[in-house]
Amino acid sequence: MENTVKRSKKSKMKKRSLDWDDMKIEIAKELGLWEKVEENGWPGLTAEESGRIGGILAKKRKENKQNSTEA
């Protein structure tokens, strides 16, 4: 299965790295939202679902950044 997801034309995520996309997909799978994303794309998520993914993503990126500066 390929990790391609529909995006809106105005999506800013096109400018993000593949690492960012991989983390987002991983979080969506953990939350059980991946099937919904595959069917409808990222715009098919509710604001609450998107916010939950974004919050977890920000937390993980912050943790990764702190770990890399400590090493």
C-alpha positions as CSV (number, residue, x, y, z in Angstrom):
1,M,0.0,0.0,0.0
2,E,1.4,3.4,-1.0
3,N,1.3,6.3,1.4
4,T,-0.3,8.8,-1.0
5,V,-3.1,11.0,0.3
6,K,-5.4,13.5,-1.4
7,R,-4.7,17.1,-0.5
8,S,-6.6,20.3,-1.3
9,K,-5.0,22.5,-3.9
10,K,-4.3,25.2,-1.3
11,S,-2.7,22.8,1.1
12,K,0.5,24.1,2.7
13,M,1.5,20.6,3.5
14,K,2.9,20.2,0.0
15,K,5.9,22.3,1.3
16,R,6.5,20.0,4.2
17,S,9.2,17.3,4.3
18,L,8.4,13.6,3.8
19,D,9.4,13.1,7.4
20,W,6.5,15.3,8.4
21,D,4.1,13.3,6.3
22,D,5.4,10.0,7.7
23,M,4.8,11.2,11.2
24,K,1.3,12.5,10.4
25,I,0.4,9.2,8.8
26,E,1.8,7.2,11.8
27,I,-0.3,9.3,14.2
28,A,-3.4,8.9,12.1
29,K,-2.9,5.2,12.1
30,E,-2.4,5.2,15.9
31,L,-5.7,7.1,16.4
32,G,-7.6,4.9,14.0
33,L,-8.2,7.7,11.5
34,W,-6.0,6.4,8.6
35,E,-8.9,4.6,6.8
36,K,-10.9,7.8,6.8
37,V,-7.9,9.8,5.5
38,E,-7.4,7.2,2.7
39,E,-11.0,7.5,1.7
40,N,-11.5,11.3,1.9
41,G,-8.0,12.8,2.1
42,W,-6.9,15.1,5.0
43,P,-9.7,17.6,4.4
44,G,-12.2,14.8,5.2
45,L,-11.2,14.9,8.9
46,T,-13.1,17.0,11.3
47,A,-11.5,20.0,13.0
48,E,-11.3,18.0,16.2
49,E,-9.5,15.0,14.5
50,S,-7.1,17.3,12.7
51,G,-6.4,19.2,15.9
52,R,-5.7,16.0,17.8
53,I,-3.2,14.9,15.1
54,G,-1.6,18.3,15.0
55,G,-1.2,18.4,18.8
56,I,0.4,15.0,18.9
57,L,2.6,15.9,16.0
58,A,3.8,19.1,17.6
59,K,4.5,17.3,20.9
60,K,6.6,14.6,19.1
61,R,8.5,17.2,17.0
62,K,9.3,19.1,20.2
63,E,10.5,16.0,22.0
64,N,12.7,15.0,18.9
65,K,14.2,18.5,18.8
66,Q,15.0,18.4,22.6
67,N,16.5,14.9,22.2
68,S,18.7,16.0,19.3
69,T,20.0,19.1,21.2
70,E,20.8,17.0,24.3
71,A,22.9,14.4,22.4
